[in-house]
């Protein structure tokens, strides 16, 4: 069930007013198969029309090509968009794939200036440390983030895939407005320590891959990724695990069928129900999928639905050493 007329509710990330659902843009230029720039631009335009205001990218996505796409698609709509990007990964030239991490202050400063150029903007609304560098104290990295705020180049700062201790230590240097990590009905390892730490400091939780990288949509193309789709190399899509995980997707689809919704809407509704301080950023490069995702805002799950969804346990690790 798709409702194209409903207004998108809003919440806040620090001083930023954002829609309850954002748009993850990584897949528009990498990771999930062949690129379709025209469809990606149409999706961003559709998001703006529907009231989506949070657009998430990163400097490492396709070696900056993602930022260029997002920036050009949002040109002329700056007042409608909260632009989030990230720094901290190093990448292999040409491939645009992560090579390592670098949290040194000079690297962070250079990354911010590069992101501003590619996005074509004067200030980054929300700037994340994409990964904490184990060789650099997080206090040093966040000192550079704080400096960017002081210089007026960044409005709010966040941290991605950090431990509870790192979140608290970063916050002691500069307020952390957002904590980004993977969170879905089958990716729940953050709930014991990360979620409480984020709420302790008043940070908004921004889940990426809230659909389990498409697994919970029960879409055959997500469960059997193509040649250029990096999910083929993830543990949850291995021959040993995909049968079990496909059965999980069918449980989600069964609940969706009972309510007249789609599996994606049910999976997203589960994440949205985690709290008003949760802003998922499902990714898509197709306008009709964006509309479908927004339909999750109209889904009311029952106690029995939550019992089933809370019991889903995926086979296999989330990924290797990198993520969204």
C-alpha positions as protocol buffer text, in pm:
chain_id: "A"
residue {
  index: 1
  type: UNK
  ca { x: 0 y: 0 z: 0 }
}
residue {
  index: 2
  type: UNK
  ca { x: 149 y: 333 z: -109 }
}
residue {
  index: 3
  type: UNK
  ca { x: 16 y: 663 z: 16 }
}
residue {
  index: 4
  type: UNK
  ca { x: 152 y: 948 z: -196 }
}
residue {
  index: 5
  type: UNK
  ca { x: -46 y: 1220 z: -20 }
}
residue {
  index: 6
  type: UNK
  ca { x: 53 y: 1181 z: 343 }
}
residue {
  index: 7
  type: UNK
  ca { x: 281 y: 1440 z: 499 }
}
residue {
  index: 8
  type: UNK
  ca { x: 617 y: 1322 z: 627 }
}
residue {
  index: 9
  type: UNK
  ca { x: 652 y: 1390 z: 1000 }
}
residue {
  index: 10
  type: UNK
  ca { x: 963 y: 1564 z: 1126 }
}
residue {
  index: 11
  type: UNK
  ca { x: 1201 y: 1540 z: 1417 }
}
residue {
  index: 12
  type: UNK
  ca { x: 1542 y: 1690 z: 1493 }
}
residue {
  index: 13
  type: UNK
  ca { x: 1910 y: 1608 z: 1478 }
}
residue {
  index: 14
  type: UNK
  ca { x: 2071 y: 1863 z: 1705 }
}
residue {
  index: 15
  type: UNK
  ca { x: 1962 y: 2201 z: 1570 }
}
residue {
  index: 16
  type: UNK
  ca { x: 1852 y: 2051 z: 1237 }
}
residue {
  index: 17
  type: UNK
  ca { x: 1486 y: 1980 z: 1157 }
}
residue {
  index: 18
  type: UNK
  ca { x: 1466 y: 1660 z: 951 }
}
residue {
  index: 19
  type: UNK
  ca { x: 1205 y: 1422 z: 813 }
}
residue {
  index: 20
  type: UNK
  ca { x: 1146 y: 1101 z: 1013 }
}
residue {
  index: 21
  type: UNK
  ca { x: 1272 y: 906 z: 712 }
}
residue {
  index: 22
  type: UNK
  ca { x: 1581 y: 1018 z: 524 }
}
residue {
  index: 23
  type: UNK
  ca { x: 1728 y: 897 z: 196 }
}
residue {
  index: 24
  type: UNK
  ca { x: 2050 y: 696 z: 189 }
}
residue {
  index: 25
  type: UNK
  ca { x: 2226 y: 775 z: -138 }
}
residue {
  index: 26
  type: UNK
  ca { x: 2522 y: 533 z: -143 }
}
residue {
  index: 27
  type: UNK
  ca { x: 2358 y: 284 z: -379 }
}
residue {
  index: 28
  type: UNK
  ca { x: 2309 y: 552 z: -643 }
}
residue {
  index: 29
  type: UNK
  ca { x: 2674 y: 525 z: -744 }
}
residue {
  index: 30
  type: UNK
  ca { x: 2813 y: 203 z: -596 }
}
residue {
  index: 31
  type: UNK
  ca { x: 2760 y: -132 z: -427 }
}
residue {
  index: 32
  type: UNK
  ca { x: 2419 y: -248 z: -550 }
}
residue {
  index: 33
  type: UNK
  ca { x: 2466 y: -317 z: -920 }
}
residue {
  index: 34
  type: UNK
  ca { x: 2460 y: -101 z: -1231 }
}
residue {
  index: 35
  type: UNK
  ca { x: 2422 y: 273 z: -1192 }
}
residue {
  index: 36
  type: UNK
  ca { x: 2131 y: 473 z: -1333 }
}
residue {
  index: 37
  type: UNK
  ca { x: 2207 y: 843 z: -1277 }
}
residue {
  index: 38
  type: UNK
  ca { x: 1878 y: 956 z: -1431 }
}
residue {
  index: 39
  type: UNK
  ca { x: 1676 y: 737 z: -1196 }
}
residue {
  index: 40
  type: UNK
  ca { x: 1887 y: 852 z: -902 }
}
residue {
  index: 41
  type: UNK
  ca { x: 1818 y: 1217 z: -981 }
}
residue {
  index: 42
  type: UNK
  ca { x: 1450 y: 1142 z: -1024 }
}
residue {
  index: 43
  type: UNK
  ca { x: 1449 y: 972 z: -684 }
}
residue {
  index: 44
  type: UNK
  ca { x: 1605 y: 1273 z: -515 }
}
residue {
  index: 45
  type: UNK
  ca { x: 1354 y: 1501 z: -687 }
}
residue {
  index: 46
  type: UNK
  ca { x: 1071 y: 1275 z: -574 }
}
residue {
  index: 47
  type: UNK
  ca { x: 1206 y: 1278 z: -219 }
}
residue {
  index: 48
  type: UNK
  ca { x: 1199 y: 1658 z: -217 }
}
residue {
  index: 49
  type: UNK
  ca { x: 843 y: 1657 z: -351 }
}
residue {
  index: 50
  type: UNK
  ca { x: 731 y: 1413 z: -81 }
}
residue {
  index: 51
  type: UNK
  ca { x: 886 y: 1612 z: 204 }
}
residue {
  index: 52
  type: UNK
  ca { x: 1202 y: 1410 z: 267 }
}
residue {
  index: 53
  type: UNK
  ca { x: 1468 y: 1652 z: 388 }
}
residue {
  index: 54
  type: UNK
  ca { x: 1763 y: 1437 z: 503 }
}
residue {
  index: 55
  type: UNK
  ca { x: 2002 y: 1319 z: 230 }
}
residue {
  index: 56
  type: UNK
  ca { x: 2294 y: 1098 z: 333 }
}
residue {
  index: 57
  type: UNK
  ca { x: 2617 y: 1056 z: 138 }
}
residue {
  index: 58
  type: UNK
  ca { x: 2992 y: 1021 z: 207 }
}
residue {
  index: 59
  type: UNK
  ca { x: 3319 y: 1120 z: 47 }
}
residue {
  index: 60
  type: UNK
  ca { x: 3422 y: 754 z: -1 }
}
residue {
  index: 61
  type: UNK
  ca { x: 3114 y: 656 z: -201 }
}
residue {
  index: 62
  type: UNK
  ca { x: 3253 y: 603 z: -552 }
}
residue {
  index: 63
  type: UNK
  ca { x: 3549 y: 829 z: -468 }
}
residue {
  index: 64
  type: UNK
  ca { x: 3335 y: 1139 z: -433 }
}
residue {
  index: 65
  type: UNK
  ca { x: 3106 y: 1074 z: -730 }
}
residue {
  index: 66
  type: UNK
  ca { x: 2813 y: 1024 z: -495 }
}
residue {
  index: 67
  type: UNK
  ca { x: 2861 y: 1366 z: -337 }
}
residue {
  index: 68
  type: UNK
  ca { x: 2876 y: 1523 z: -683 }
}
residue {
  index: 69
  type: UNK
  ca { x: 2551 y: 1352 z: -783 }
}
residue {
  index: 70
  type: UNK
  ca { x: 2372 y: 1451 z: -462 }
}
residue {
  index: 71
  type: UNK
  ca { x: 2502 y: 1806 z: -476 }
}
residue {
  index: 72
  type: UNK
  ca { x: 2398 y: 1860 z: -836 }
}
residue {
  index: 73
  type: UNK
  ca { x: 2056 y: 1700 z: -781 }
}
residue {
  index: 74
  type: UNK
  ca { x: 1991 y: 1928 z: -482 }
}
residue {
  index: 75
  type: UNK
  ca { x: 2116 y: 2243 z: -654 }
}
residue {
  index: 76
  type: UNK
  ca { x: 1847 y: 2506 z: -632 }
}
residue {
  index: 77
  type: UNK
  ca { x: 1679 y: 2327 z: -341 }
}
residue {
  index: 78
  type: UNK
  ca { x: 1930 y: 2398 z: -68 }
}
residue {
  index: 79
  type: UNK
  ca { x: 1672 y: 2537 z: 174 }
}
residue {
  index: 80
  type: UNK
  ca { x: 1474 y: 2210 z: 153 }
}
residue {
  index: 81
  type: UNK
  ca { x: 1767 y: 1978 z: 217 }
}
residue {
  index: 82
  type: UNK
  ca { x: 1969 y: 1871 z: 518 }
}
residue {
  index: 83
  type: UNK
  ca { x: 2286 y: 1728 z: 368 }
}
residue {
  index: 84
  type: UNK
  ca { x: 2482 y: 1471 z: 568 }
}
residue {
  index: 85
  type: UNK
  ca { x: 2821 y: 1344 z: 457 }
}
residue {
  index: 86
  type: UNK
  ca { x: 3110 y: 1161 z: 618 }
}
residue {
  index: 87
  type: UNK
  ca { x: 3487 y: 1145 z: 641 }
}
residue {
  index: 88
  type: UNK
  ca { x: 3747 y: 904 z: 773 }
}
residue {
  index: 89
  type: UNK
  ca { x: 3782 y: 629 z: 514 }
}
residue {
  index: 90
  type: UNK
  ca { x: 4064 y: 611 z: 263 }
}
residue {
  index: 91
  type: UNK
  ca { x: 3986 y: 446 z: -70 }
}
residue {
  index: 92
  type: UNK
  ca { x: 4160 y: 268 z: -354 }
}
residue {
  index: 93
  type: UNK
  ca { x: 4204 y: 499 z: -655 }
}
residue {
  index: 94
  type: UNK
  ca { x: 3961 y: 435 z: -942 }
}
residue {
  index: 95
  type: UNK
  ca { x: 3782 y: 153 z: -759 }
}
residue {
  index: 96
  type: UNK
  ca { x: 3624 y: 376 z: -495 }
}
residue {
  index: 97
  type: UNK
  ca { x: 3639 y: 95 z: -242 }
}
residue {
  index: 98
  type: UNK
  ca { x: 3756 y: 139 z: 119 }
}
residue {
  index: 99
  type: UNK
  ca { x: 4123 y: 76 z: 183 }
}
residue {
  index: 100
  type: UNK
  ca { x: 4157 y: 186 z: 544 }
}
residue {
  index: 101
  type: UNK
  ca { x: 4070 y: 462 z: 789 }
}
residue {
  index: 102
  type: UNK
  ca { x: 4235 y: 793 z: 869 }
}
residue {
  index: 103
  type: UNK
  ca { x: 4118 y: 1002 z: 1163 }
}
residue {
  index: 104
  type: UNK
  ca { x: 4406 y: 1248 z: 1172 }
}
residue {
  index: 105
  type: UNK
  ca { x: 4291 y: 1608 z: 1212 }
}
residue {
  index: 106
  type: UNK
  ca { x: 4467 y: 1728 z: 897 }
}
residue {
  index: 107
  type: UNK
  ca { x: 4298 y: 1455 z: 693 }
}
residue {
  index: 108
  type: UNK
  ca { x: 3955 y: 1541 z: 833 }
}
residue {
  index: 109
  type: UNK
  ca { x: 4003 y: 1908 z: 750 }
}
residue {
  index: 110
  type: UNK
  ca { x: 4107 y: 1826 z: 393 }
}
residue {
  index: 111
  type: UNK
  ca { x: 3814 y: 1586 z: 352 }
}
residue {
  index: 112
  type: UNK
  ca { x: 3564 y: 1851 z: 463 }
}
residue {
  index: 113
  type: UNK
  ca { x: 3697 y: 2101 z: 211 }
}
residue {
  index: 114
  type: UNK
  ca { x: 3677 y: 1840 z: -64 }
}
residue {
  index: 115
  type: UNK
  ca { x: 3320 y: 1747 z: 29 }
}
residue {
  index: 116
  type: UNK
  ca { x: 3212 y: 2110 z: 25 }
}
residue {
  index: 117
  type: UNK
  ca { x: 3353 y: 2148 z: -328 }
}
residue {
  index: 118
  type: UNK
  ca { x: 3192 y: 1833 z: -462 }
}
residue {
  index: 119
  type: UNK
  ca { x: 2855 y: 1908 z: -301 }
}
residue {
  index: 120
  type: UNK
  ca { x: 2869 y: 2268 z: -420 }
}
residue {
  index: 121
  type: UNK
  ca { x: 2768 y: 2408 z: -82 }
}
residue {
  index: 122
  type: UNK
  ca { x: 2910 y: 2650 z: 175 }
}
residue {
  index: 123
  type: UNK
  ca { x: 2834 y: 2448 z: 487 }
}
residue {
  index: 124
  type: UNK
  ca { x: 2779 y: 2079 z: 563 }
}
residue {
  index: 125
  type: UNK
  ca { x: 2466 y: 2036 z: 771 }
}
residue {
  index: 126
  type: UNK
  ca { x: 2569 y: 1709 z: 939 }
}
residue {
  index: 127
  type: UNK
  ca { x: 2925 y: 1578 z: 924 }
}
residue {
  index: 128
  type: UNK
  ca { x: 3006 y: 1229 z: 1048 }
}
residue {
  index: 129
  type: UNK
  ca { x: 3330 y: 1063 z: 1142 }
}
residue {
  index: 130
  type: UNK
  ca { x: 3262 y: 759 z: 924 }
}
residue {
  index: 131
  type: UNK
  ca { x: 3484 y: 527 z: 1129 }
}
residue {
  index: 132
  type: UNK
  ca { x: 3704 y: 580 z: 1433 }
}
residue {
  index: 133
  type: UNK
  ca { x: 4072 y: 537 z: 1348 }
}
residue {
  index: 134
  type: UNK
  ca { x: 4223 y: 288 z: 1596 }
}
residue {
  index: 135
  type: UNK
  ca { x: 4557 y: 467 z: 1559 }
}
residue {
  index: 136
  type: UNK
  ca { x: 4419 y: 811 z: 1648 }
}
residue {
  index: 137
  type: UNK
  ca { x: 4241 y: 895 z: 1975 }
}
residue {
  index: 138
  type: UNK
  ca { x: 3882 y: 984 z: 1898 }
}
residue {
  index: 139
  type: UNK
  ca { x: 3935 y: 1304 z: 2098 }
}
residue {
  index: 140
  type: UNK
  ca { x: 4186 y: 1423 z: 1837 }
}
residue {
  index: 141
  type: UNK
  ca { x: 3953 y: 1343 z: 1548 }
}
residue {
  index: 142
  type: UNK
  ca { x: 3662 y: 1519 z: 1716 }
}
residue {
  index: 143
  type: UNK
  ca { x: 3883 y: 1815 z: 1795 }
}
residue {
  index: 144
  type: UNK
  ca { x: 3910 y: 1864 z: 1419 }
}
residue {
  index: 145
  type: UNK
  ca { x: 3533 y: 1820 z: 1381 }
}
residue {
  index: 146
  type: UNK
  ca { x: 3477 y: 2084 z: 1648 }
}
residue {
  index: 147
  type: UNK
  ca { x: 3715 y: 2317 z: 1464 }
}
residue {
  index: 148
  type: UNK
  ca { x: 3509 y: 2279 z: 1146 }
}
residue {
  index: 149
  type: UNK
  ca { x: 3199 y: 2385 z: 1339 }
}
residue {
  index: 150
  type: UNK
  ca { x: 3384 y: 2684 z: 1481 }
}
residue {
  index: 151
  type: UNK
  ca { x: 3490 y: 2785 z: 1129 }
}
residue {
  index: 152
  type: UNK
  ca { x: 3129 y: 2772 z: 1010 }
}
residue {
  index: 153
  type: UNK
  ca { x: 3194 y: 2488 z: 765 }
}
residue {
  index: 154
  type: UNK
  ca { x: 2980 y: 2234 z: 954 }
}
residue {
  index: 155
  type: UNK
  ca { x: 2657 y: 2277 z: 1151 }
}
residue {
  index: 156
  type: UNK
  ca { x: 2632 y: 1950 z: 1347 }
}
residue {
  index: 157
  type: UNK
  ca { x: 2862 y: 1651 z: 1389 }
}
residue {
  index: 158
  type: UNK
  ca { x: 2797 y: 1280 z: 1421 }
}
residue {
  index: 159
  type: UNK
  ca { x: 2980 y: 952 z: 1452 }
}
residue {
  index: 160
  type: UNK
  ca { x: 2929 y: 624 z: 1268 }
}
residue {
  index: 161
  type: UNK
  ca { x: 2984 y: 262 z: 1380 }
}
residue {
  index: 162
  type: UNK
  ca { x: 3153 y: 369 z: 1704 }
}
residue {
  index: 163
  type: UNK
  ca { x: 3159 y: 192 z: 2039 }
}
residue {
  index: 164
  type: UNK
  ca { x: 2969 y: 328 z: 2338 }
}
residue {
  index: 165
  type: UNK
  ca { x: 3296 y: 442 z: 2493 }
}
residue {
  index: 166
  type: UNK
  ca { x: 3401 y: 622 z: 2173 }
}
residue {
  index: 167
  type: UNK
  ca { x: 3063 y: 794 z: 2152 }
}
residue {
  index: 168
  type: UNK
  ca { x: 3095 y: 927 z: 2506 }
}
residue {
  index: 169
  type: UNK
  ca { x: 3456 y: 1035 z: 2456 }
}
residue {
  index: 170
  type: UNK
  ca { x: 3372 y: 1214 z: 2131 }
}
residue {
  index: 171
  type: UNK
  ca { x: 3078 y: 1388 z: 2298 }
}
residue {
  index: 172
  type: UNK
  ca { x: 3307 y: 1515 z: 2572 }
}
residue {
  index: 173
  type: UNK
  ca { x: 3498 y: 1707 z: 2303 }
}
residue {
  index: 174
  type: UNK
  ca { x: 3199 y: 1834 z: 2106 }
}
residue {
  index: 175
  type: UNK
  ca { x: 2827 y: 1750 z: 2124 }
}
residue {
  index: 176
  type: UNK
  ca { x: 2745 y: 1448 z: 1908 }
}
residue {
  index: 177
  type: UNK
  ca { x: 2416 y: 1519 z: 1731 }
}
residue {
  index: 178
  type: UNK
  ca { x: 2379 y: 1183 z: 1556 }
}
residue {
  index: 179
  type: UNK
  ca { x: 2498 y: 826 z: 1593 }
}
residue {
  index: 180
  type: UNK
  ca { x: 2479 y: 627 z: 1271 }
}
residue {
  index: 181
  type: UNK
  ca { x: 2498 y: 249 z: 1260 }
}
residue {
  index: 182
  type: UNK
  ca { x: 2325 y: -44 z: 1095 }
}
residue {
  index: 183
  type: UNK
  ca { x: 1993 y: -126 z: 1261 }
}
residue {
  index: 184
  type: UNK
  ca { x: 1716 y: -351 z: 1139 }
}
residue {
  index: 185
  type: UNK
  ca { x: 1507 y: -638 z: 1270 }
}
residue {
  index: 186
  type: UNK
  ca { x: 1800 y: -869 z: 1186 }
}
residue {
  index: 187
  type: UNK
  ca { x: 2086 y: -635 z: 1290 }
}
residue {
  index: 188
  type: UNK
  ca { x: 2039 y: -560 z: 1658 }
}
residue {
  index: 189
  type: UNK
  ca { x: 2383 y: -585 z: 1816 }
}
residue {
  index: 190
  type: UNK
  ca { x: 2378 y: -209 z: 1886 }
}
residue {
  index: 191
  type: UNK
  ca { x: 2085 y: -228 z: 2125 }
}
residue {
  index: 192
  type: UNK
  ca { x: 2271 y: -335 z: 2437 }
}
residue {
  index: 193
  type: UNK
  ca { x: 2532 y: -58 z: 2452 }
}
residue {
  index: 194
  type: UNK
  ca { x: 2520 y: 181 z: 2153 }
}
residue {
  index: 195
  type: UNK
  ca { x: 2155 y: 284 z: 2177 }
}
residue {
  index: 196
  type: UNK
  ca { x: 2174 y: 361 z: 2552 }
}
residue {
  index: 197
  type: UNK
  ca { x: 2495 y: 559 z: 2502 }
}
residue {
  index: 198
  type: UNK
  ca { x: 2340 y: 766 z: 2223 }
}
residue {
  index: 199
  type: UNK
  ca { x: 2032 y: 838 z: 2430 }
}
residue {
  index: 200
  type: UNK
  ca { x: 2243 y: 921 z: 2732 }
}
residue {
  index: 201
  type: UNK
  ca { x: 2406 y: 1209 z: 2543 }
}
residue {
  index: 202
  type: UNK
  ca { x: 2089 y: 1312 z: 2359 }
}
residue {
  index: 203
  type: UNK
  ca { x: 2204 y: 1206 z: 2012 }
}
residue {
  index: 204
  type: UNK
  ca { x: 1959 y: 1106 z: 1740 }
}
residue {
  index: 205
  type: UNK
  ca { x: 1998 y: 749 z: 1612 }
}
residue {
  index: 206
  type: UNK
  ca { x: 2031 y: 726 z: 1235 }
}
residue {
  index: 207
  type: UNK
  ca { x: 2005 y: 363 z: 1121 }
}
residue {
  index: 208
  type: UNK
  ca { x: 2147 y: 276 z: 781 }
}
residue {
  index: 209
  type: UNK
  ca { x: 2041 y: -44 z: 601 }
}
residue {
  index: 210
  type: UNK
  ca { x: 1713 y: -57 z: 798 }
}
residue {
  index: 211
  type: UNK
  ca { x: 1589 y: -312 z: 542 }
}
residue {
  index: 212
  type: UNK
  ca { x: 1881 y: -544 z: 609 }
}
residue {
  index: 213
  type: UNK
  ca { x: 2047 y: -433 z: 283 }
}
residue {
  index: 214
  type: UNK
  ca { x: 1724 y: -527 z: 107 }
}
residue {
  index: 215
  type: UNK
  ca { x: 1701 y: -875 z: 257 }
}
residue {
  index: 216
  type: UNK
  ca { x: 1384 y: -797 z: 453 }
}
residue {
  index: 217
  type: UNK
  ca { x: 1202 y: -668 z: 145 }
}
residue {
  index: 218
  type: UNK
  ca { x: 1158 y: -1029 z: 24 }
}
residue {
  index: 219
  type: UNK
  ca { x: 1251 y: -895 z: -322 }
}
residue {
  index: 220
  type: UNK
  ca { x: 1409 y: -1174 z: -531 }
}
residue {
  index: 221
  type: UNK
  ca { x: 1664 y: -930 z: -677 }
}
residue {
  index: 222
  type: UNK
  ca { x: 1784 y: -850 z: -324 }
}
residue {
  index: 223
  type: UNK
  ca { x: 1793 y: -1215 z: -216 }
}
residue {
  index: 224
  type: UNK
  ca { x: 1980 y: -1316 z: -534 }
}
residue {
  index: 225
  type: UNK
  ca { x: 2208 y: -1020 z: -608 }
}
residue {
  index: 226
  type: UNK
  ca { x: 2358 y: -977 z: -953 }
}
residue {
  index: 227
  type: UNK
  ca { x: 2715 y: -981 z: -1076 }
}
residue {
  index: 228
  type: UNK
  ca { x: 2798 y: -621 z: -981 }
}
residue {
  index: 229
  type: UNK
  ca { x: 2624 y: -629 z: -643 }
}
residue {
  index: 230
  type: UNK
  ca { x: 2858 y: -642 z: -342 }
}
residue {
  index: 231
  type: UNK
  ca { x: 2605 y: -836 z: -136 }
}
residue {
  index: 232
  type: UNK
  ca { x: 2724 y: -1145 z: -322 }
}
residue {
  index: 233
  type: UNK
  ca { x: 3033 y: -1130 z: -101 }
}
residue {
  index: 234
  type: UNK
  ca { x: 2860 y: -1075 z: 233 }
}
residue {
  index: 235
  type: UNK
  ca { x: 2821 y: -1363 z: 480 }
}
residue {
  index: 236
  type: UNK
  ca { x: 2442 y: -1334 z: 497 }
}
residue {
  index: 237
  type: UNK
  ca { x: 2417 y: -1404 z: 124 }
}
residue {
  index: 238
  type: UNK
  ca { x: 2649 y: -1706 z: 127 }
}
residue {
  index: 239
  type: UNK
  ca { x: 2520 y: -2048 z: 23 }
}
residue {
  index: 240
  type: UNK
  ca { x: 2532 y: -2156 z: 386 }
}
residue {
  index: 241
  type: UNK
  ca { x: 2311 y: -1871 z: 508 }
}
residue {
  index: 242
  type: UNK
  ca { x: 2083 y: -1749 z: 231 }
}
residue {
  index: 243
  type: UNK
  ca { x: 1822 y: -2024 z: 276 }
}
residue {
  index: 244
  type: UNK
  ca { x: 1771 y: -1938 z: 643 }
}
residue {
  index: 245
  type: UNK
  ca { x: 1764 y: -1565 z: 572 }
}
residue {
  index: 246
  type: UNK
  ca { x: 1518 y: -1602 z: 285 }
}
residue {
  index: 247
  type: UNK
  ca { x: 1284 y: -1773 z: 530 }
}
residue {
  index: 248
  type: UNK
  ca { x: 1311 y: -1467 z: 757 }
}
residue {
  index: 249
  type: UNK
  ca { x: 1213 y: -1243 z: 469 }
}
residue {
  index: 250
  type: UNK
  ca { x: 909 y: -1462 z: 407 }
}
residue {
  index: 251
  type: UNK
  ca { x: 799 y: -1412 z: 768 }
}
residue {
  index: 252
  type: UNK
  ca { x: 811 y: -1036 z: 714 }
}
residue {
  index: 253
  type: UNK
  ca { x: 617 y: -1074 z: 389 }
}
residue {
  index: 254
  type: UNK
  ca { x: 353 y: -1281 z: 570 }
}
residue {
  index: 255
  type: UNK
  ca { x: 292 y: -1002 z: 822 }
}
residue {
  index: 256
  type: UNK
  ca { x: 279 y: -750 z: 539 }
}
residue {
  index: 257
  type: UNK
  ca { x: 21 y: -953 z: 349 }
}
residue {
  index: 258
  type: UNK
  ca { x: -202 y: -964 z: 656 }
}
residue {
  index: 259
  type: UNK
  ca { x: -208 y: -584 z: 675 }
}
residue {
  index: 260
  type: UNK
  ca { x: -209 y: -496 z: 306 }
}
residue {
  index: 261
  type: UNK
  ca { x: 139 y: -347 z: 316 }
}
residue {
  index: 262
  type: UNK
  ca { x: 470 y: -453 z: 166 }
}
residue {
  index: 263
  type: UNK
  ca { x: 752 y: -635 z: 341 }
}
residue {
  index: 264
  type: UNK
  ca { x: 971 y: -326 z: 312 }
}
residue {
  index: 265
  type: UNK
  ca { x: 707 y: -112 z: 484 }
}
residue {
  index: 266
  type: UNK
  ca { x: 672 y: -359 z: 770 }
}
residue {
  index: 267
  type: UNK
  ca { x: 1051 y: -383 z: 817 }
}
residue {
  index: 268
  type: UNK
  ca { x: 1083 y: -4 z: 820 }
}
residue {
  index: 269
  type: UNK
  ca { x: 788 y: 34 z: 1056 }
}
residue {
  index: 270
  type: UNK
  ca { x: 971 y: -193 z: 1301 }
}
residue {
  index: 271
  type: UNK
  ca { x: 1272 y: 42 z: 1298 }
}
residue {
  index: 272
  type: UNK
  ca { x: 1058 y: 355 z: 1324 }
}
residue {
  index: 273
  type: UNK
  ca { x: 888 y: 205 z: 1629 }
}
residue {
  index: 274
  type: UNK
  ca { x: 1221 y: 197 z: 1815 }
}
residue {
  index: 275
  type: UNK
  ca { x: 1160 y: 560 z: 1916 }
}
residue {
  index: 276
  type: UNK
  ca { x: 1093 y: 916 z: 1806 }
}
residue {
  index: 277
  type: UNK
  ca { x: 1468 y: 976 z: 1820 }
}
residue {
  index: 278
  type: UNK
  ca { x: 1527 y: 723 z: 1539 }
}
residue {
  index: 279
  type: UNK
  ca { x: 1564 y: 848 z: 1179 }
}
residue {
  index: 280
  type: UNK
  ca { x: 1621 y: 560 z: 937 }
}
residue {
  index: 281
  type: UNK
  ca { x: 1785 y: 633 z: 602 }
}
residue {
  index: 282
  type: UNK
  ca { x: 1675 y: 353 z: 367 }
}
residue {
  index: 283
  type: UNK
  ca { x: 1858 y: 372 z: 38 }
}
residue {
  index: 284
  type: UNK
  ca { x: 1704 y: 350 z: -306 }
}
residue {
  index: 285
  type: UNK
  ca { x: 1760 y: 488 z: -653 }
}
residue {
  index: 286
  type: UNK
  ca { x: 1404 y: 426 z: -772 }
}
residue {
  index: 287
  type: UNK
  ca { x: 1120 y: 677 z: -718 }
}
residue {
  index: 288
  type: UNK
  ca { x: 854 y: 409 z: -671 }
}
residue {
  index: 289
  type: UNK
  ca { x: 1065 y: 243 z: -399 }
}
residue {
  index: 290
  type: UNK
  ca { x: 1094 y: 579 z: -225 }
}
residue {
  index: 291
  type: UNK
  ca { x: 714 y: 607 z: -223 }
}
residue {
  index: 292
  type: UNK
  ca { x: 691 y: 253 z: -92 }
}
residue {
  index: 293
  type: UNK
  ca { x: 934 y: 327 z: 190 }
}
residue {
  index: 294
  type: UNK
  ca { x: 741 y: 637 z: 292 }
}
residue {
  index: 295
  type: UNK
  ca { x: 433 y: 418 z: 323 }
}
residue {
  index: 296
  type: UNK
  ca { x: 598 y: 269 z: 634 }
}
residue {
  index: 297
  type: UNK
  ca { x: 494 y: 582 z: 819 }
}
residue {
  index: 298
  type: UNK
  ca { x: 133 y: 463 z: 792 }
}
residue {
  index: 299
  type: UNK
  ca { x: 192 y: 109 z: 921 }
}
residue {
  index: 300
  type: UNK
  ca { x: 60 y: 8 z: 1263 }
}
residue {
  index: 301
  type: UNK
  ca { x: 211 y: -316 z: 1385 }
}
residue {
  index: 302
  type: UNK
  ca { x: 38 y: -532 z: 1646 }
}
residue {
  index: 303
  type: UNK
  ca { x: 192 y: -693 z: 1952 }
}
residue {
  index: 304
  type: UNK
  ca { x: 185 y: -1026 z: 1768 }
}
residue {
  index: 305
  type: UNK
  ca { x: 372 y: -868 z: 1476 }
}
residue {
  index: 306
  type: UNK
  ca { x: 641 y: -738 z: 1709 }
}
residue {
  index: 307
  type: UNK
  ca { x: 674 y: -1080 z: 1869 }
}
residue {
  index: 308
  type: UNK
  ca { x: 754 y: -1232 z: 1531 }
}
residue {
  index: 309
  type: UNK
  ca { x: 980 y: -949 z: 1413 }
}
residue {
  index: 310
  type: UNK
  ca { x: 1167 y: -930 z: 1742 }
}
residue {
  index: 311
  type: UNK
  ca { x: 1246 y: -1300 z: 1708 }
}
residue {
  index: 312
  type: UNK
  ca { x: 1416 y: -1280 z: 1369 }
}
residue {
  index: 313
  type: UNK
  ca { x: 1781 y: -1385 z: 1388 }
}
residue {
  index: 314
  type: UNK
  ca { x: 1988 y: -1367 z: 1069 }
}
residue {
  index: 315
  type: UNK
  ca { x: 2248 y: -1627 z: 985 }
}
residue {
  index: 316
  type: UNK
  ca { x: 2591 y: -1477 z: 915 }
}
residue {
  index: 317
  type: UNK
  ca { x: 2775 y: -1161 z: 1011 }
}
residue {
  index: 318
  type: UNK
  ca { x: 2667 y: -819 z: 883 }
}
residue {
  index: 319
  type: UNK
  ca { x: 2977 y: -763 z: 670 }
}
residue {
  index: 320
  type: UNK
  ca { x: 3355 y: -768 z: 686 }
}
residue {
  index: 321
  type: UNK
  ca { x: 3543 y: -456 z: 790 }
}
residue {
  index: 322
  type: UNK
  ca { x: 3335 y: -190 z: 612 }
}
residue {
  index: 323
  type: UNK
  ca { x: 2977 y: -74 z: 598 }
}
residue {
  index: 324
  type: UNK
  ca { x: 2747 y: 205 z: 483 }
}
